[in-house]
């Protein structure tokens, strides 16, 4: 049997970060799939690179569209950013990050205001050159 994509250790870190969605009272609709199963589907698609619509239904993680919607929902809620920060903090505590190999560029850090406009370059000639045409 294959090992699960979402280990118990990962789920313990991830579960508190996922926003809880309450069911509507009047028109509850279909019951939401378990977040852990959907996370397995998301990780499977991201790990294998298959299109969302080809996600195997035998995995029990819902359709590819369900997983894609939940991925988008969690992205908008900031779940992935908080998970990233949490994992970095844990790795830093365990002294497992070599910060000397870190790189920051403009794709990671926003340049507020940008550079100042350069002053106008003045001519260094004594006089304007005569036209040769």
Backbone as JSON, one array per atom type, in Angstrom:
{
  "sequence": "XXXXXXXXXXXXXXXXXXXXXXXXXXXXXXXXXXXXXXXXXXXXXXXXXXXXXXXXXXXXXXXXXXXXXXXXXXXXXXXXXXXXXXXXXXXXXXXXXXXXXXXXXXXXXXXXXXXXXXXXXXXXXXXXXXXXX",
  "N": [[0.84, -1.18, 0.0], [0.52, 2.22, -0.79], [2.13, 5.05, 0.7], [0.38, 7.63, 2.5], [-0.37, 10.84, 1.03], [-0.73, 13.04, 2.64], [0.68, 13.27, 5.54], [0.3, 12.44, 9.06], [1.72, 14.21, 10.63], [2.08, 16.45, 8.93], [-0.61, 17.11, 8.59], [-1.33, 17.86, 11.19], [0.02, 20.28, 11.38], [-1.2, 21.72, 9.34], [-4.02, 21.7, 9.65], [-5.0, 23.6, 11.7], [-4.67, 25.97, 10.3], [-6.45, 26.07, 8.22], [-9.42, 27.62, 7.25], [-12.52, 27.26, 8.93], [-15.55, 26.28, 7.52], [-18.86, 26.92, 7.86], [-21.88, 25.09, 7.49], [-24.66, 26.11, 5.55], [-27.81, 26.92, 7.0], [-30.48, 27.01, 6.06], [-30.53, 26.27, 3.24], [-28.7, 23.84, 2.89], [-27.32, 22.32, 0.95], [-24.96, 20.19, -0.79], [-22.88, 18.17, 1.24], [-19.72, 19.3, 2.35], [-16.57, 18.03, 1.24], [-14.12, 16.28, 3.16], [-11.46, 18.19, 4.44], [-8.86, 17.17, 4.62], [-8.82, 15.06, 2.78], [-9.25, 16.48, 0.42], [-6.96, 18.05, 0.41], [-5.11, 16.04, -0.06], [-5.75, 15.43, -2.73], [-5.1, 17.88, -3.96], [-2.32, 18.02, -3.47], [-1.54, 15.73, -4.88], [-2.1, 16.42, -7.57], [-0.4, 18.65, -7.85], [2.04, 17.45, -7.4], [2.28, 15.44, -9.36], [1.64, 16.75, -11.72], [-0.5, 16.38, -13.4], [-3.45, 17.28, -15.3], [-6.17, 19.02, -13.69], [-8.71, 17.95, -14.25], [-8.21, 15.28, -14.7], [-7.84, 14.02, -12.32], [-7.84, 11.14, -10.39], [-10.86, 9.57, -9.5], [-10.94, 7.45, -7.8], [-9.29, 7.99, -5.71], [-10.71, 9.25, -3.78], [-10.86, 11.92, -3.17], [-12.54, 13.76, -4.2], [-13.66, 15.7, -7.07], [-11.53, 17.07, -9.64], [-12.18, 19.74, -10.01], [-13.33, 20.41, -7.57], [-11.1, 20.19, -5.88], [-9.47, 22.14, -7.05], [-10.99, 24.46, -6.63], [-10.97, 24.56, -3.82], [-8.24, 24.87, -3.4], [-7.89, 27.45, -4.48], [-9.6, 28.87, -2.77], [-8.28, 28.54, -0.3], [-5.91, 29.78, -0.92], [-6.74, 32.45, -1.25], [-7.5, 32.91, 1.37], [-5.09, 32.96, 2.63], [-3.82, 30.71, 3.59], [-1.69, 29.16, 2.52], [0.49, 30.91, 2.58], [0.75, 31.34, 5.37], [1.31, 28.69, 6.14], [3.75, 28.33, 4.85], [5.35, 30.23, 6.23], [5.2, 29.13, 8.8], [6.45, 26.63, 8.45], [9.01, 27.5, 7.67], [9.79, 28.77, 10.06], [9.86, 26.57, 11.83], [11.85, 25.0, 10.62], [13.98, 26.77, 10.85], [14.24, 26.95, 13.64], [15.13, 24.37, 14.13], [17.58, 24.58, 13.07], [18.0, 23.99, 10.35], [18.19, 25.42, 8.04], [20.21, 26.94, 5.69], [21.07, 30.02, 5.7], [22.97, 31.47, 4.35], [22.84, 30.75, 1.76], [20.62, 31.88, 0.74], [18.66, 33.91, -1.47], [17.56, 37.07, -2.6], [15.45, 38.77, -4.72], [13.89, 41.04, -7.08], [11.54, 39.73, -7.64], [10.71, 38.71, -5.28], [10.79, 40.71, -3.35], [9.24, 43.75, -3.02], [9.93, 46.76, -4.74], [9.59, 49.74, -3.42], [8.33, 52.59, -4.82], [10.43, 52.72, -6.63], [13.38, 53.61, -8.57], [14.95, 56.89, -8.47], [14.27, 59.45, -10.87], [16.66, 60.08, -13.38], [18.7, 63.03, -13.65], [18.51, 65.54, -16.26], [20.64, 65.05, -18.98], [23.16, 67.21, -19.8], [24.63, 68.85, -22.59], [28.1, 68.64, -23.31], [29.5, 70.05, -25.11], [30.88, 73.1, -26.53], [29.38, 74.7, -28.24], [26.35, 74.24, -30.1], [26.49, 71.78, -32.6], [26.96, 72.46, -36.07], [24.46, 71.93, -38.58], [24.73, 69.32, -40.92], [23.3, 68.75, -43.09]],
  "CA": [[0.0, 0.0, 0.0], [1.29, 3.45, -0.89], [2.02, 5.92, 1.87], [-0.54, 8.74, 2.23], [0.27, 12.1, 0.64], [-0.82, 13.95, 3.78], [1.05, 12.55, 6.76], [-0.32, 12.96, 10.28], [2.53, 15.36, 11.07], [1.71, 17.58, 8.07], [-1.99, 17.48, 8.85], [-1.36, 18.58, 12.47], [0.44, 21.66, 11.11], [-2.07, 22.37, 8.36], [-5.43, 21.78, 10.06], [-5.41, 24.86, 12.34], [-4.57, 27.1, 9.37], [-7.57, 26.03, 7.27], [-10.62, 28.24, 7.82], [-13.69, 26.39, 9.07], [-16.7, 26.77, 6.78], [-20.09, 26.37, 8.43], [-22.93, 24.78, 6.52], [-25.85, 26.97, 5.61], [-28.9, 26.26, 7.71], [-31.72, 26.9, 5.28], [-30.27, 25.47, 2.04], [-27.35, 23.35, 3.17], [-26.65, 21.8, -0.23], [-24.16, 18.98, -0.63], [-21.92, 18.26, 2.34], [-18.34, 19.51, 1.9], [-15.63, 16.94, 1.44], [-13.14, 16.45, 4.24], [-10.33, 19.01, 4.01], [-7.65, 16.35, 4.48], [-8.92, 14.34, 1.5], [-9.07, 17.46, -0.66], [-5.54, 18.39, 0.42], [-4.43, 14.93, -0.76], [-5.96, 15.63, -4.16], [-4.31, 19.05, -4.38], [-0.9, 17.63, -3.48], [-1.34, 14.76, -5.96], [-2.05, 17.16, -8.84], [0.8, 19.48, -7.86], [3.22, 16.58, -7.42], [2.37, 14.71, -10.63], [1.52, 17.65, -12.86], [-1.62, 16.03, -14.26], [-4.52, 18.29, -15.29], [-7.15, 18.86, -12.61], [-9.84, 17.11, -14.65], [-7.78, 13.87, -14.74], [-7.62, 13.53, -10.96], [-8.58, 9.87, -10.26], [-11.95, 9.57, -8.52], [-10.69, 6.36, -6.87], [-8.54, 8.5, -4.57], [-11.67, 9.68, -2.77], [-10.61, 13.32, -2.79], [-13.45, 14.62, -4.95], [-13.29, 15.98, -8.45], [-10.45, 18.04, -9.82], [-12.74, 21.08, -9.83], [-13.47, 20.62, -6.12], [-9.76, 20.43, -5.34], [-9.0, 23.42, -7.57], [-11.72, 25.52, -5.92], [-10.48, 24.62, -2.44], [-6.9, 25.47, -3.49], [-8.09, 28.89, -4.67], [-10.2, 29.38, -1.53], [-7.24, 28.59, 0.73], [-4.94, 30.8, -1.35], [-7.33, 33.75, -0.92], [-7.54, 33.03, 2.83], [-3.73, 33.1, 3.13], [-3.4, 29.47, 4.24], [-0.39, 28.71, 2.02], [1.51, 31.84, 3.1], [0.95, 31.04, 6.79], [1.99, 27.4, 6.23], [5.14, 28.57, 4.45], [6.01, 30.91, 7.34], [5.28, 28.18, 9.91], [7.48, 25.64, 8.13], [10.3, 28.18, 7.76], [10.11, 28.98, 11.47], [10.23, 25.28, 12.4], [13.16, 24.62, 10.08], [14.98, 27.68, 11.42], [14.45, 26.51, 15.03], [15.91, 23.13, 14.09], [18.84, 24.93, 12.42], [18.05, 23.22, 9.12], [18.23, 26.33, 6.9], [21.48, 27.62, 5.48], [20.67, 31.34, 5.23], [24.0, 32.04, 3.48], [22.51, 30.39, 0.39], [19.36, 32.53, 0.38], [18.77, 35.0, -2.44], [16.37, 37.91, -2.69], [15.45, 39.63, -5.9], [12.68, 41.85, -7.2], [10.35, 38.89, -7.71], [10.34, 38.38, -3.92], [10.7, 41.91, -2.53], [8.74, 44.86, -3.82], [10.71, 47.99, -4.69], [8.65, 50.82, -3.21], [8.64, 53.86, -5.49], [11.41, 52.56, -7.69], [14.55, 54.5, -8.56], [14.68, 58.29, -8.81], [14.53, 59.76, -12.27], [17.96, 60.74, -13.53], [18.65, 64.43, -14.11], [18.71, 65.68, -17.69], [22.05, 65.09, -19.36], [23.45, 68.41, -20.56], [25.7, 68.71, -23.57], [29.4, 69.14, -22.85], [30.1, 70.82, -26.22], [30.82, 74.55, -26.34], [28.25, 75.19, -29.02], [25.65, 73.21, -30.84], [27.18, 71.46, -33.86], [26.19, 72.89, -37.25], [23.8, 70.89, -39.35], [25.5, 68.93, -42.1], [22.4, 68.41, -44.21]],
  "C": [[0.89, 1.25, 0.0], [1.1, 4.3, 0.36], [1.11, 7.11, 1.53], [0.23, 10.01, 1.88], [0.29, 13.09, 1.79], [-0.54, 13.15, 5.04], [0.33, 13.18, 7.96], [0.41, 14.21, 10.77], [2.19, 16.61, 10.25], [0.3, 18.04, 8.38], [-2.12, 18.24, 10.19], [-0.93, 20.03, 12.3], [-0.6, 22.41, 10.29], [-3.48, 22.62, 8.88], [-5.81, 23.09, 10.75], [-5.39, 26.07, 11.4], [-5.75, 27.18, 8.41], [-8.81, 26.64, 7.91], [-11.78, 27.24, 7.85], [-14.88, 27.04, 8.37], [-17.94, 26.1, 7.35], [-21.1, 26.12, 7.31], [-24.08, 25.76, 6.68], [-26.98, 26.19, 6.26], [-30.09, 26.0, 6.8], [-31.55, 26.02, 4.04], [-28.85, 24.91, 2.15], [-26.61, 22.83, 1.94], [-25.88, 20.53, 0.09], [-23.13, 19.2, 0.48], [-20.51, 18.4, 1.76], [-17.49, 18.27, 2.15], [-14.65, 17.3, 2.55], [-11.91, 17.2, 3.7], [-9.06, 18.18, 3.8], [-7.66, 15.57, 3.17], [-8.68, 15.29, 0.33], [-7.6, 17.89, -0.74], [-4.72, 17.3, -0.27], [-4.56, 15.08, -2.26], [-5.15, 16.78, -4.7], [-2.83, 18.68, -4.49], [-0.61, 16.63, -4.59], [-1.21, 15.47, -7.31], [-0.77, 17.98, -8.93], [2.07, 18.64, -7.96], [3.38, 15.9, -8.77], [2.3, 15.6, -11.85], [0.38, 17.3, -13.8], [-2.63, 17.18, -14.26], [-5.54, 17.98, -14.21], [-8.25, 17.89, -13.0], [-9.49, 15.63, -14.72], [-7.5, 13.3, -13.36], [-8.46, 12.26, -10.76], [-9.64, 9.93, -9.16], [-11.74, 8.49, -7.46], [-9.92, 6.82, -5.63], [-9.45, 8.97, -3.45], [-11.5, 11.12, -2.33], [-11.5, 14.28, -3.58], [-12.96, 14.83, -6.37], [-12.13, 16.96, -8.49], [-10.93, 19.46, -9.6], [-12.91, 21.4, -8.36], [-12.11, 20.96, -5.51], [-9.23, 21.78, -5.8], [-9.68, 24.58, -6.85], [-11.21, 25.68, -4.49], [-9.08, 25.21, -2.41], [-7.01, 26.98, -3.61], [-8.65, 29.54, -3.4], [-9.14, 29.54, -0.43], [-6.16, 29.61, 0.36], [-5.45, 32.19, -0.97], [-7.37, 33.98, 0.59], [-6.15, 33.13, 3.45], [-3.18, 31.85, 3.81], [-1.99, 29.08, 3.81], [0.74, 29.61, 2.52], [1.81, 31.55, 4.56], [1.66, 29.7, 6.98], [3.47, 27.54, 5.88], [5.92, 29.21, 5.6], [6.2, 29.96, 8.53], [6.39, 27.16, 9.67], [8.88, 26.26, 8.16], [10.73, 28.39, 9.2], [10.56, 27.67, 12.12], [11.6, 24.82, 11.9], [14.27, 25.5, 10.65], [15.28, 27.3, 12.88], [15.32, 25.27, 15.08], [17.28, 23.34, 13.44], [19.07, 24.11, 11.15], [18.08, 24.09, 7.88], [19.59, 26.99, 6.85], [21.17, 28.98, 4.85], [21.74, 31.98, 4.33], [23.72, 31.72, 2.01], [21.2, 31.02, -0.07], [19.61, 33.68, -0.59], [17.45, 35.76, -2.48], [16.5, 38.75, -3.94], [14.09, 40.32, -6.0], [11.42, 41.01, -7.34], [9.87, 38.52, -6.31], [10.12, 39.61, -3.04], [10.29, 43.06, -3.43], [9.62, 46.08, -3.63], [9.73, 49.15, -4.6], [9.12, 52.08, -3.91], [9.64, 53.74, -6.61], [12.56, 53.54, -7.56], [14.12, 55.92, -8.9], [14.99, 58.52, -10.27], [15.87, 60.47, -12.39], [17.77, 62.19, -14.03], [18.94, 64.47, -15.61], [20.2, 65.8, -17.99], [22.29, 66.31, -20.25], [24.63, 68.15, -21.5], [26.98, 69.29, -23.02], [30.11, 69.94, -23.94], [29.96, 72.31, -25.94], [29.61, 75.14, -27.04], [27.54, 74.0, -29.66], [26.36, 72.99, -32.17], [26.32, 71.95, -35.02], [25.58, 71.71, -37.96], [24.59, 70.57, -40.59], [24.58, 68.56, -43.27], [22.02, 69.6, -45.02]]
}
